[in-house]
Amino acid sequence: MRSSYKYIILILFVLMPGLLYSQSQDWVRKSIYPQADSGKSKIYNWMWGRHYRHLYTIPIRVPSATIETLGGGMDIVGQAEGFHGLLLENKRKQLYLLKPLGGSTSFLESKFFREIYNKTDFKNTYLDEFLGDAYTIINPYTFLVADYLAKSAGLSFSPSRIYYIPSHMRKDTVADGSDIQDRLVNLINVPDINLRSNLYTTEDFLDSLQVSKNYMADQNLYIRERIFDMWIGDWNKTNENWEWQSHTVNDSVIYTPIVIDRNHAFTKVDGVLFKQMLKMLSLDFICNYDSLILKDTKKINKLAFALDMAVAGRSDESVWIRQAQEIRKQMTDSLIDSAFTYLPEGVKHDEIELIKQKLKRRRLELEAVASQYYRLLQRTPVVAGTNQSDYFLIERQAPDRTILRIYDPETGDCRLEQQFSGKETKELWLYGLAGNDTFEVKGNTRKDFPIYLISGEGENQYQLNHSRKIHVYDKDYKYDYQKIKYHKISFTPWGIYDSDKGISLGTFFTYTMYGFKRAPFTYQHRIGYNYLKGFMYAGVFPNYDGRRRLYLNASISSPRNFENFFGFGNNTAGYKEEKKNYNRVKLRTYMLNPSFEMDLRKEEVVTFFGSLDMYKAKRTDDRYIYTVYGEDHPIFRTNYFVGLGATYRITKQPYSWLPLLETEWTAGWKMNLKKPERNFPYAQGSLSWNVRFSDRFTWASLMKGTVLFDNDYEFYQAATIDLRGFRDNRFIGKQSFYQYSDLRLDMGKLKNPFTPLKYGLFAGFDYGRVWFPGERSHCWHTSYGGGIWLTFLNKFTTKYSWFGSTDSFRFAFELGLGF
């Protein structure tokens, strides 16, 4: 009997501490999203993807705590806006990052969403639900795996733990306006740069590198971190994701990187339309975690590329390959399997086994990926000196061999030697920063790549034995590590329905290059196609003083292109009893229009332009044009025209109640190349203004006149009026004048269950007329009407308008999308 008591006492002694602890901290089973949110149709999944949605609705067992009880009690000390979380501090002044679990905040950080997203406007709309579903591309729990693997690879990691924050009276929100109550959160131990003098932000760390040659980054460790990121598919390495710890080694200060979180590893991007949406939003760097890395090396490193250039751009290829080999050797199959045991019970799904397989397969590519990314960094390398005096020696030894050496002019020590190959390097940007720097260039080869030498604040010397493809710039071009050579590609779809023109859909493809000299870009190409009009091209080539720009516009019409023709004069018939095609003329056109624009003053711009146009009207027996022009008239043959002209424009913002006042004057001349005697000078003038009666009520108006000074013009070159109740080119002549005016009322927001929506109303009145030799007319034509505009997401605008006239009415629907 006594032995039984002994066993009972022993069991109580062993279990009591655990029982007491379990009573001191409540545990709950909670999911990230309600379980009802998991069901989507097959069509929805095919279009927008499944992602990791099912993991967000699986309850897991976690401790429950409030901010007041976490770690013995914490206080909110700020917002971590880059992470959409809260910064907390415990009684020992240790810093923590608390952020809602799961989901990618990169949607909200993108330029597109910064322009359109407002948490209050989106609340309780279908689009808000869609965004919540889109966040599930992120596996909400595998950051635990990533941190374990990082620790095993000898990399930095921040200890973290998952908690449930219950509902309570205190209203705590994170930076995007999300409430943290009744949610699963991740609590991350973050090194505090305010308490430890040897911790630095990324910006402060980069500034330190410029102070002296003795300040440097631990490039081996940083490169290992970055190769590890590529292995686990972490594309979200922004500047805020790093802190830097300094160590003194002999006479040098070495900075080692510290990663804040690895929440964006193992992303699952699926869904046919969802992938296209990411491209349209310039979020194509969000890559699906596949078995192969090489195809995504450039995209996945888009956010980190500038920092990689600044920190690791000086290391040669062997460093990258060596670090990749170290990771491959350390990350064994058993280690990978062990890492996934740290996931919460219940979420070890079949998909987790698939991630394991991909990790093991990607491990085989690490050396190839390291080599490929090194070559990307070498394409347009940016090298900066220090704020001390530096001696830069560039030797062009062969087309595939250029050597850069940077010396300390006082000691003669070489602190950097780097080799570039013309096969990989297209440009080299070399910044001297401060100090009295010397730049020397030796050698000359036939296929040299351009080198940009940018001096600093000191007295600099240049010894250019061969200046071929050497560009020297002064201190006005400041060093900015984020300024690298890159390009952007965007699409701008649009559409219109017009009761005169019919349906017309189109899109523009825009390619913008950002090189060394920008105003605000280096050049831009815009290629578009319109169902009715055909192909269009617009090129912009700015001069880098910001005051001059060269434009090149070209177009090739589609077979459906037409212009209306009702005859010449102010009293032409409307032919309302005929079908619309009766007054349409099929026109085949080719146009090339270069122009040069120059800012005279802040508000004054002058433009000089030229044109080379080809027109050919199609002969059609059953249309009106055939009754005016005979069968053999030259209008039905190919005609070439050249033109010259100039435009002077003044744009002012004189008062708050008159935010726009613009006038424009144009003088030009056109000539038919086949018949030079058929030429004519012309002039145009316009005046437009906006008057603001209140924040929501405005009056907008435009007056425009055209004068042709000779009679040798074709119908498609005649002066016309743009009255919104008439068909295009309803009246044409030798002179024209018209004015349209709108009263616009912004009605504010329109609550609805679909998407944030703003709308407004407008009412308009137009009047105008043309003059034609030999015609006596005192008629002024008028049109009147109005419409409504709707703005979705603060970004997309649709406009519906109806205008009537003595002919009939004209209805138009326009949709413009700009990304």
C-alpha positions in Angstrom: 0.0 0.0 0.0 2.8 2.4 0.9 4.5 1.6 -2.4 1.3 2.7 -4.2 1.4 6.0 -2.4 5.0 6.4 -3.4 4.1 6.0 -7.1 1.2 8.4 -6.8 3.4 11.0 -5.2 6.1 10.5 -7.8 3.7 10.9 -10.7 2.2 14.1 -9.2 5.7 15.4 -8.7 6.5 14.8 -12.4 3.2 16.0 -13.8 2.5 19.0 -11.5 4.8 21.5 -13.2 3.3 20.7 -16.6 -0.2 21.0 -15.2 0.6 24.3 -13.6 2.2 25.6 -16.8 -0.8 24.5 -18.9 -3.0 26.5 -16.6 -0.9 29.6 -16.8 -1.1 29.7 -20.6 -4.2 28.9 -22.6 -4.0 26.9 -25.8 -6.5 27.1 -28.7 -7.1 25.6 -32.1 -7.4 28.3 -34.6 -7.1 28.8 -38.4 -5.9 31.8 -40.3 -9.1 32.1 -42.4 -12.5 30.8 -41.5 -13.1 27.2 -42.7 -16.0 28.4 -44.9 -13.5 30.3 -47.1 -11.8 27.2 -48.4 -14.4 26.2 -51.1 -13.9 27.6 -54.6 -15.3 26.3 -57.9 -13.2 24.4 -60.4 -13.5 27.3 -62.8 -12.3 29.8 -60.2 -9.3 27.5 -59.3 -8.4 27.1 -63.0 -8.6 30.9 -63.6 -7.2 32.3 -60.3 -5.4 29.3 -58.8 -5.7 27.1 -55.7 -2.5 28.4 -54.0 -2.1 27.3 -50.4 -5.7 28.2 -49.6 -6.5 24.9 -47.8 -3.6 25.5 -45.3 -5.2 28.8 -44.3 -8.4 27.1 -43.1 -6.8 24.2 -41.1 -6.9 24.9 -37.4 -3.6 24.5 -35.5 -2.9 24.3 -31.8 -1.2 27.5 -30.6 -0.8 29.4 -27.3 -3.2 32.3 -26.7 -1.9 35.7 -25.5 -2.5 39.4 -25.5 0.1 42.0 -26.1 0.0 42.7 -22.3 0.9 39.1 -21.5 3.3 38.2 -24.3 6.7 37.5 -22.8 5.7 39.0 -19.4 4.1 42.0 -21.1 5.0 44.2 -24.0 4.3 47.7 -25.3 3.7 48.8 -28.9 6.6 51.1 -29.9 5.8 51.7 -33.5 4.6 50.4 -36.9 6.8 48.2 -39.1 5.3 49.5 -42.3 7.6 47.5 -44.6 6.3 44.3 -43.0 2.7 45.4 -42.3 3.2 44.6 -38.6 3.8 46.1 -35.1 7.0 46.7 -33.3 6.8 45.6 -29.7 9.2 46.0 -26.7 9.3 43.9 -23.6 10.4 44.9 -20.1 14.0 44.2 -20.9 13.8 46.6 -23.8 14.1 43.7 -26.4 12.5 44.5 -29.7 10.0 42.2 -31.4 8.1 42.2 -34.7 4.5 41.1 -34.6 2.8 40.5 -37.9 -0.4 38.7 -38.9 0.4 35.2 -40.1 0.3 34.3 -43.7 -0.1 36.2 -47.0 2.1 38.3 -49.1 2.2 42.0 -48.5 4.0 42.6 -51.7 0.6 43.2 -53.4 0.1 46.2 -51.1 3.7 47.4 -51.5 3.5 47.4 -55.3 3.2 50.8 -57.1 -0.2 49.7 -58.5 -1.7 48.9 -55.1 -0.2 52.0 -53.4 -2.2 54.0 -55.9 -5.5 52.2 -55.5 -5.6 50.4 -52.1 -7.5 51.8 -49.2 -8.5 49.3 -46.5 -11.7 51.2 -45.6 -12.9 51.4 -49.2 -12.2 47.8 -49.9 -13.8 46.4 -46.7 -16.8 44.0 -47.3 -16.4 43.9 -51.0 -15.8 41.0 -53.3 -12.5 42.4 -54.4 -11.3 42.5 -50.8 -12.2 38.8 -50.6 -10.2 38.2 -53.8 -7.2 40.0 -52.4 -7.4 37.9 -49.3 -7.4 34.8 -51.4 -4.5 36.1 -53.5 -2.3 36.4 -50.4 -2.5 32.6 -50.0 0.2 32.1 -52.6 2.5 32.2 -49.5 2.7 29.1 -47.4 1.9 30.5 -44.0 4.1 28.0 -42.0 7.2 27.2 -44.0 9.1 30.1 -42.6 9.7 27.7 -39.7 11.4 25.4 -42.2 13.4 28.2 -43.9 14.7 29.4 -40.5 15.8 25.9 -39.5 17.6 25.4 -42.8 19.3 28.8 -42.5 20.5 28.0 -39.0 22.0 24.7 -40.3 23.7 26.5 -43.1 25.4 28.9 -40.7 23.2 31.8 -41.7 21.4 34.4 -39.5 17.9 33.8 -38.4 15.4 35.5 -36.0 13.7 33.2 -33.5 10.0 33.3 -33.9 6.8 31.7 -32.5 3.1 31.6 -33.5 0.5 32.9 -31.1 -3.2 33.6 -31.2 -4.3 37.1 -30.2 -7.9 36.9 -28.9 -10.6 39.6 -29.2 -10.4 42.2 -26.4 -11.3 45.9 -25.8 -8.0 47.4 -27.0 -8.0 48.1 -30.8 -4.5 47.4 -32.2 -4.0 47.6 -36.0 -1.0 47.0 -38.2 0.3 49.4 -40.8 -2.2 48.6 -43.6 -5.2 49.1 -41.2 -5.7 45.4 -40.4 -7.0 44.5 -37.0 -4.7 42.0 -35.2 -7.5 40.8 -32.9 -8.8 37.3 -33.3 -5.9 36.4 -35.5 -2.9 34.1 -35.6 0.3 36.1 -35.5 4.1 35.5 -35.8 6.3 37.0 -33.1 9.8 37.5 -34.3 12.8 38.5 -32.1 14.4 41.4 -33.9 17.8 42.9 -33.1 17.3 46.5 -32.0 19.6 49.0 -33.7 18.7 51.6 -31.0 20.1 49.5 -28.2 23.2 48.0 -29.9 25.6 50.4 -31.3 27.1 47.9 -33.8 23.8 47.3 -35.6 22.9 49.3 -38.7 20.1 49.7 -41.2 20.8 49.0 -44.8 21.0 52.7 -45.7 23.4 53.4 -42.8 25.5 50.4 -43.7 25.9 51.5 -47.3 26.8 55.0 -46.2 29.6 53.5 -44.0 31.1 51.7 -47.0 31.8 55.0 -48.6 33.7 56.4 -45.6 36.9 54.5 -46.0 38.5 51.5 -47.7 38.7 49.9 -44.3 34.9 49.5 -44.1 33.6 46.4 -46.0 30.9 43.8 -46.1 31.3 40.2 -45.4 30.7 39.3 -49.0 31.1 35.6 -48.5 28.3 35.4 -45.9 26.1 37.8 -47.9 26.5 35.8 -51.1 25.7 32.6 -49.2 22.5 34.3 -47.9 21.5 35.3 -51.4 22.1 31.8 -52.9 20.1 30.4 -50.0 17.3 32.8 -50.9 17.3 31.5 -54.5 17.3 27.9 -53.3 14.2 28.4 -51.1 12.5 30.8 -53.6 12.5 33.9 -51.3 11.9 36.7 -53.8 11.1 39.4 -51.1 14.6 40.6 -50.2 13.9 44.3 -49.8 16.2 46.6 -47.9 14.0 46.5 -44.9 14.6 42.8 -44.7 18.2 43.2 -43.6 20.2 44.6 -40.6 24.0 44.7 -40.5 26.3 44.0 -37.5 29.8 45.4 -37.5 32.9 43.7 -36.2 36.4 45.1 -35.9 39.1 42.9 -37.4 42.6 44.4 -37.1 42.2 47.8 -38.8 39.1 46.9 -40.7 35.4 47.0 -39.9 33.4 44.1 -41.3 29.6 44.2 -41.6 27.7 40.9 -41.5 24.1 40.6 -42.7 21.2 39.7 -40.5 17.9 38.6 -42.2 14.7 39.7 -40.5 12.3 37.1 -42.0 12.0 34.5 -44.7 8.2 34.4 -45.0 8.1 34.4 -48.8 9.8 31.1 -49.4 8.1 28.3 -51.4 5.5 30.5 -53.1 2.8 28.8 -55.1 1.7 30.8 -58.2 -1.0 29.0 -60.2 -4.1 30.0 -62.1 -4.1 31.0 -65.8 -5.4 34.6 -65.2 -3.6 35.1 -61.9 -0.2 34.7 -63.6 -1.2 37.2 -66.2 -2.5 39.6 -63.5 0.9 39.5 -61.8 2.6 40.5 -65.1 0.2 43.4 -65.6 0.8 44.6 -62.1 4.6 44.4 -62.6 4.7 41.7 -60.0 6.2 39.0 -62.2 9.1 38.6 -59.8 6.7 36.6 -57.7 7.7 33.2 -59.1 6.1 29.8 -58.6 8.4 27.5 -56.6 9.4 24.9 -59.2 11.9 22.2 -59.4 14.2 24.3 -61.6 15.7 27.6 -60.6 17.6 28.7 -63.7 14.6 29.8 -65.7 13.6 32.3 -62.9 17.0 33.5 -61.7 16.6 37.1 -63.1 13.0 37.5 -62.1 13.2 36.2 -58.5 16.1 38.6 -57.7 14.4 41.8 -59.1 13.8 43.4 -55.7 17.3 42.6 -54.4 19.4 43.3 -57.5 20.5 46.8 -56.7 21.6 45.8 -53.2 23.4 42.8 -54.6 25.3 45.1 -57.0 26.3 47.4 -54.1 27.3 44.7 -51.7 28.5 41.7 -53.7 29.3 43.2 -57.1 33.0 43.1 -56.5 33.3 39.4 -55.8 34.4 37.2 -58.6 32.6 34.1 -59.9 34.6 31.7 -57.8 33.2 33.2 -54.6 29.6 32.6 -55.8 30.3 29.0 -56.9 32.2 28.2 -53.7 29.3 29.4 -51.5 26.8 27.4 -53.6 28.9 24.3 -53.1 29.0 24.8 -49.4 25.2 25.1 -49.2 24.8 22.0 -51.4 27.0 19.9 -49.2 25.4 21.1 -45.9 21.8 20.6 -47.0 21.5 16.9 -46.9 18.4 14.9 -47.5 18.1 14.0 -43.8 18.5 17.7 -42.8 15.8 18.7 -45.3 13.4 16.1 -43.9 14.2 17.1 -40.3 13.3 20.8 -41.1 9.8 19.9 -42.0 9.1 18.3 -38.7 8.9 21.8 -37.2 5.6 22.5 -39.0 2.5 22.5 -36.9 0.5 19.3 -36.7 -2.3 19.1 -39.2 -0.6 21.1 -42.0 1.8 18.4 -43.1 0.0 17.9 -46.3 0.9 16.1 -49.5 2.0 19.5 -50.8 4.7 19.5 -48.2 6.2 16.3 -49.6 6.3 18.0 -53.0 8.2 21.0 -51.6 10.8 18.6 -50.1 11.3 17.1 -53.6 11.7 20.5 -55.2 14.2 21.5 -52.6 16.3 18.4 -53.2 16.1 18.9 -57.0 16.9 22.6 -56.9 20.0 21.8 -54.7 21.6 20.2 -57.8 21.4 23.5 -59.7 23.0 25.8 -57.1 26.4 26.2 -58.7 24.8 26.9 -62.1 22.5 29.4 -60.6 25.3 31.2 -58.8 27.3 31.4 -62.0 24.3 32.7 -64.0 23.4 35.3 -61.4 27.1 36.5 -61.3 27.0 37.1 -65.0 23.8 39.1 -64.6 25.5 41.3 -62.1 28.4 41.7 -64.6 26.2 43.0 -67.4 26.2 46.6 -66.3 28.3 46.7 -63.1 28.3 49.8 -60.8 31.5 50.3 -58.8 31.9 53.1 -56.2 35.1 54.4 -54.6 35.3 56.0 -51.2 35.0 59.5 -49.8 38.9 59.4 -49.5 41.2 59.8 -52.4 41.3 56.9 -54.9 43.4 56.0 -57.9 41.4 54.2 -60.6 43.3 52.3 -63.2 41.5 50.8 -66.2 43.4 48.6 -68.6 41.8 47.4 -71.8 43.9 44.4 -72.6 41.6 42.6 -75.1 38.0 42.7 -76.3 37.2 40.1 -73.6 39.5 41.4 -70.9 39.3 44.8 -69.2 41.0 45.1 -65.8 39.9 47.6 -63.1 42.2 48.3 -60.2 41.6 50.7 -57.4 44.6 51.9 -55.4 45.2 53.8 -52.2 47.3 56.7 -53.6 49.1 57.2 -50.2 50.3 53.6 -49.7 50.0 52.3 -53.2 48.1 49.3 -51.9 45.6 47.7 -54.4 42.3 47.3 -52.6 40.3 46.1 -55.5 41.1 44.2 -58.7 38.3 43.1 -61.0 38.1 41.7 -64.5 35.4 42.4 -67.0 34.7 40.6 -70.3 33.2 42.3 -73.3 31.2 39.2 -73.9 29.3 39.7 -70.6 29.7 43.4 -69.7 27.9 46.0 -71.8 28.7 49.1 -69.7 30.7 50.0 -66.6 29.7 52.8 -64.3 32.6 54.0 -62.1 31.9 56.6 -59.3 34.7 58.5 -57.6 32.6 59.9 -54.8 34.5 62.5 -52.6 38.3 62.9 -52.3 40.9 63.9 -54.9 40.6 61.0 -57.4 42.7 60.0 -60.4 41.2 58.1 -63.3 43.6 56.5 -65.8 42.6 54.5 -68.9 45.2 52.5 -70.8 44.9 50.3 -73.9 42.5 50.3 -76.8 40.6 47.5 -78.5 38.2 47.3 -81.4 35.2 46.2 -79.4 35.5 48.2 -76.2 32.4 48.6 -74.1 31.4 52.0 -72.8 32.8 53.2 -69.5 31.2 56.0 -67.5 33.6 57.9 -65.2 31.7 60.0 -62.6 33.8 62.3 -60.5 33.0 63.4 -57.0 33.4 66.6 -55.0 37.3 66.8 -55.0 39.9 67.9 -57.5 40.0 65.0 -59.9 42.5 64.2 -62.6 42.0 62.2 -65.8 44.7 60.4 -67.8 42.9 59.0 -70.8 45.4 57.6 -73.2 42.5 56.4 -75.4 39.2 58.1 -74.9 37.2 55.8 -77.2 33.9 55.0 -75.5 35.0 56.8 -72.3 32.3 59.2 -71.0 33.3 61.6 -68.2 30.6 63.3 -66.0 30.9 65.7 -63.1 29.7 65.7 -59.6 26.1 66.6 -60.6 25.5 62.8 -61.1 25.4 61.6 -57.5 26.0 58.0 -56.6 22.8 56.2 -55.7 23.1 52.4 -55.2 19.5 52.0 -56.4 20.3 53.6 -59.7 21.2 50.6 -62.0 20.5 49.9 -65.6 17.1 48.3 -66.1 14.0 48.3 -68.2 10.3 48.1 -67.7 7.6 46.6 -69.8 3.9 47.4 -69.4 0.6 46.9 -71.3 -2.2 49.5 -71.5 -5.4 48.0 -72.9 -8.3 50.2 -73.8 -11.6 50.1 -75.7 -14.4 52.3 -77.0 -17.9 51.9 -78.3 -19.1 54.8 -80.4 -22.4 55.0 -82.2 -20.5 56.5 -85.2 -17.3 54.4 -85.2 -18.6 51.2 -83.7 -16.5 48.9 -81.4 -12.8 49.5 -81.3 -10.4 47.6 -79.0 -6.7 48.0 -78.6 -3.7 47.8 -76.4 -0.3 49.5 -76.1 3.0 47.7 -75.3 5.5 50.1 -73.6 9.2 49.4 -73.3 11.0 51.9 -71.1 14.8 51.9 -70.6 16.5 53.4 -67.6 20.2 53.8 -68.3 22.8 56.1 -66.9 21.4 59.3 -68.2 17.6 59.8 -67.6 15.0 62.5 -67.9 13.2 60.7 -66.4 14.1 57.7 -68.5 16.7 57.1 -71.2 14.3 56.2 -74.0 10.8 54.8 -74.4 9.2 52.8 -77.2 5.4 52.4 -77.3 3.8 50.0 -79.8 0.1 49.7 -80.1 -2.7 48.1 -82.1 -6.2 49.3 -82.6 -8.9 47.3 -84.3 -10.0 50.2 -86.4 -6.9 52.3 -86.7 -4.2 49.7 -87.0 -0.6 49.8 -85.7 0.9 52.8 -84.0 4.4 53.6 -82.7 5.5 56.4 -80.4 9.1 56.8 -79.4 10.4 59.3 -76.8 14.2 60.2 -76.6 14.8 62.8 -74.0 17.9 65.0 -73.8 19.4 64.6 -70.4 19.2 68.3 -69.3 15.5 67.7 -68.8 14.6 70.5 -71.3 14.6 68.9 -74.7 13.0 65.8 -76.1 12.9 64.0 -79.5 9.7 62.2 -80.4 9.1 59.8 -83.3 5.5 58.8 -84.1 4.5 56.4 -86.9 1.4 54.5 -87.9 0.1 51.9 -90.4 -3.6 51.8 -90.8 -5.7 48.7 -90.7 -8.0 47.6 -93.6 -10.9 48.8 -91.5 -9.7 52.4 -91.1 -12.1 55.0 -92.5 -13.0 58.7 -92.3 -16.4 60.2 -92.8 -17.0 62.4 -95.8 -20.2 64.5 -96.2 -18.8 67.0 -98.7 -17.4 70.5 -98.2 -19.1 73.4 -96.4 -21.2 74.4 -93.4 -24.6 73.3 -94.9 -23.9 69.8 -96.1 -26.6 67.2 -95.8 -26.5 64.6 -93.1 -27.9 61.8 -95.3 -29.8 60.4 -92.3 -31.9 58.2 -94.6 -28.7 56.3 -95.7 -26.7 53.8 -93.8 -23.6 55.0 -92.0 -21.3 53.3 -94.5 -22.6 55.6 -97.3 -20.5 58.4 -95.9 -17.5 56.4 -94.9 -14.3 56.4 -97.0 -11.8 53.5 -96.6 -8.4 55.1 -96.2 -5.0 53.3 -96.4 -2.5 55.5 -94.5 1.2 55.3 -93.6 2.6 58.1 -91.4 6.0 59.1 -90.0 6.1 62.2 -87.7 9.3 63.2 -86.0 9.3 66.2 -83.7 11.7 68.1 -81.3 10.3 69.7 -78.2 12.2 72.2 -76.1 11.3 74.0 -72.8 11.8 77.7 -73.1 10.7 78.5 -69.6 8.9 76.5 -66.9 5.5 77.2 -68.5 6.5 77.6 -72.2 7.3 74.8 -74.7 8.1 75.1 -78.4 7.9 72.1 -80.7 9.3 71.7 -84.2 7.8 68.9 -86.3 7.9 67.3 -89.7 5.7 64.7 -91.4 5.8 62.2 -94.2 2.4 60.8 -94.9 0.9 58.4 -97.5 -2.9 58.4 -98.2 -4.9 56.2 -100.6 -8.7 56.4 -100.6 -10.5 53.3 -101.8 -12.8 53.6 -104.8 -16.3 52.4 -103.8 -19.2 52.9 -106.3 -22.1 52.8 -103.8 -20.7 55.5 -101.5 -21.0 59.2 -101.4 -17.4 60.0 -102.2 -17.9 58.4 -105.7 -20.5 61.1 -106.5 -18.0 63.9 -105.7 -14.8 62.6 -107.2 -14.7 60.9 -110.6 -13.5 57.4 -111.2 -10.0 58.4 -112.3 -9.6 61.2 -109.7 -6.1 61.3 -108.0 -7.7 60.9 -104.6 -8.1 57.2 -105.4 -4.4 56.8 -106.1 -1.5 56.8 -103.7 -0.6 60.4 -102.5 2.5 61.3 -100.6 2.8 64.4 -98.4 5.6 66.1 -96.5 5.0 68.7 -93.9 6.8 71.1 -91.6 5.6 73.1 -88.7 6.1 74.5 -85.2 3.9 74.8 -82.1 4.2 77.2 -79.2 2.4 76.2 -75.9 1.9 78.0 -72.6 0.5 76.2 -69.6 -0.2 78.0 -66.4 -1.7 77.3 -63.1 -2.5 80.9 -62.0 -4.9 80.4 -59.1 -6.3 77.7 -57.0 -9.7 78.4 -58.5 -8.1 78.3 -62.0 -5.8 75.3 -61.9 -5.4 75.1 -65.7 -5.0 77.7 -68.3 -3.4 76.6 -71.6 -3.0 78.2 -75.0 -1.4 76.6 -78.1 -0.5 78.1 -81.4 0.6 76.1 -84.5 1.9 77.1 -87.9 2.7 74.6 -90.6 2.9 73.7 -94.3 2.1 70.6 -96.3 2.9 69.6 -99.9 1.9 66.8 -102.2 5.1 65.2 -103.4 3.6 63.9 -106.7 2.1 67.3 -107.4 4.3 69.9 -105.7 2.0 72.7 -106.9 -0.7 71.3 -104.5 0.6 72.7 -101.2 -0.9 74.9 -98.5 0.2 76.7 -95.3 -2.1 76.5 -92.3 -2.4 77.8 -88.7 -4.2 76.5 -85.6 -4.9 78.1 -82.2 -6.5 76.8 -79.1 -7.3 78.0 -75.6 -8.4 75.7 -72.7 -9.2 76.3 -69.1 -10.5 74.6 -65.9 -12.4 76.7 -63.3 -12.9 75.1 -59.9 -16.0 76.3 -58.1 -15.4 73.8 -55.3 -13.5 70.6 -54.6 -16.2 68.7 -56.5 -17.7 71.2 -59.1 -15.6 72.4 -62.1 -16.1 74.0 -65.5 -13.8 72.8 -68.3 -13.7 74.4 -71.7 -11.8 74.3 -75.0 -11.8 76.8 -77.9 -10.0 75.8 -81.2 -9.7 77.4 -84.6 -8.0 76.3 -87.9 -7.2 78.3 -91.0 -5.9 76.9 -94.3 -4.3 79.6 -96.5 -4.8 77.9 -99.9 -7.3 75.7 -101.6 -4.9 72.9 -102.6 -5.8 70.4 -99.9 -7.7 67.1 -99.8 -10.8 66.3 -97.8 -8.8 64.4 -95.1 -6.7 67.5 -94.6 -9.5 70.0 -94.3 -10.4 72.1 -91.3 -13.2 70.5 -89.2 -15.1 70.9 -86.0 -15.4 68.4 -83.1 -19.0 68.6 -81.9 -19.9 65.6 -79.8 -23.5 65.3 -81.1 -22.4 65.0 -84.7 -20.5 62.3 -86.5 -16.7 62.8 -87.1 -15.9 65.3 -89.9 -19.5 66.1 -90.3 -18.6 69.6 -91.5 -15.3 70.4 -93.2 -14.0 73.5 -95.0 -11.2 76.0 -95.3 -11.6 77.6 -91.9 -13.2 76.2 -88.7 -13.9 77.3 -85.1 -15.6 75.4 -82.3 -15.9 75.4 -78.5 -17.0 72.7 -76.1 -17.7 73.2 -72.4 -18.5 70.8 -69.6 -19.8 71.3 -66.1 -18.5 68.4 -64.0 -19.7 67.3 -60.6 -17.7 64.7 -58.6 -20.4 62.7 -56.7 -17.9 60.9 -54.5 -17.9 57.2 -53.6 -20.7 54.8 -54.5 -21.1 52.0 -51.9 -21.5 48.5 -53.5 -20.6 44.9 -52.7 -18.2 44.5 -55.7 -15.4 47.0 -55.6 -14.5 50.6 -54.5 -16.1 52.9 -56.9 -16.2 56.7 -57.5 -18.5 58.4 -59.9 -19.3 61.8 -61.3 -21.7 63.6 -63.7 -21.1 66.1 -66.4 -23.3 68.2 -68.7 -21.9 69.7 -71.9 -22.6 72.2 -74.7 -20.7 72.5 -78.0 -21.0 75.0 -80.8 -19.0 75.7 -84.0 -19.0 76.1 -87.7 -16.8 75.9 -90.8 -16.3 78.3 -93.7 -15.9 77.3 -97.3 -15.2 79.5 -100.4 -18.4 80.3 -102.4 -20.8 79.3 -99.6 -22.9 81.8 -97.8 -23.9 80.4 -94.4 -24.7 82.0 -91.0 -25.5 78.8 -89.2 -23.7 77.8 -86.0 -24.1 74.2 -85.2 -24.7 73.1 -81.6 -24.8 69.9 -79.6 -25.7 69.2 -76.1 -25.8 66.3 -73.7 -24.0 64.8 -70.8 -22.9 61.6 -69.2 -21.3 59.8 -66.2 -17.9 58.6 -65.4 -17.0 55.7 -63.1 -13.6 55.2 -61.5 -12.8 51.7 -60.2 -10.0 51.2 -57.7 -8.9 54.9 -58.2 -7.2 53.6 -61.4 -9.6 52.5 -64.1 -12.1 55.0 -65.6 -15.1 54.4 -67.8 -17.1 57.2 -69.4 -20.6 57.0 -70.8 -21.8 60.0 -72.8 -24.9 61.0 -74.9 -25.0 64.1 -77.0 -27.8 65.2 -79.3 -27.8 67.5 -82.4 -30.0 68.5 -85.3 -28.8 65.4 -87.1 -29.5 62.8 -84.4 -27.6 61.8 -81.3 -24.2 60.1 -80.5 -23.5 57.7 -77.7 -20.1 56.7 -76.6 -18.6 54.3 -74.0 -14.9 54.6 -73.2 -12.7 52.3 -71.1 -9.1 53.2 -70.2 -6.8 50.9 -68.2 -3.4 52.1 -67.2 -0.8 50.0 -65.4 
